[in-house]
Amino acid sequence: MSDMMRILCPRCHTINRVPAARLADGPKCGQCHERLFTGHPIALTVADFDMHATRSDIPLVVDFWAPWCGPCRMMAPAYEQAAKILEPHVRLAKVNTEEEQALGARFGIQSIPTVMLLRGGREVARQSGALDAQDIVRWVRAHL
């Protein structure tokens, strides 16, 4: 049964068990029936961050950003593009540090944008500064 992966639904946060070989087949949530992968980053809050960081079997890449940050806004389309490339083997998420100040403080975010790769809830790598889509993809793959 080790080929079964736990994947959290980006909408209802239900844990779904999906065969690893079927990740790219467009699996849907057993609870809400929405697609588990949409090719877009998901927004995380204090309420659901830990669940996505620790209960899913795929790595989580988090963009810590703020609406007032020019480089963050410049990187947003590249981050969207990277989600289309990296899913379904990696989940991309965004944390608005203005609204979720506790998460920014918890991870010691001192400059934004900061991109962090987590696996099993543990930080694997971190990169500060705006990146283009290819650099995001390259950075993630280099640290997996």
Order of alpha helices (4+ residues) and beta strands (2+ residues): beta-beta-beta-alpha-beta-alpha-beta-alpha-beta-beta-alpha
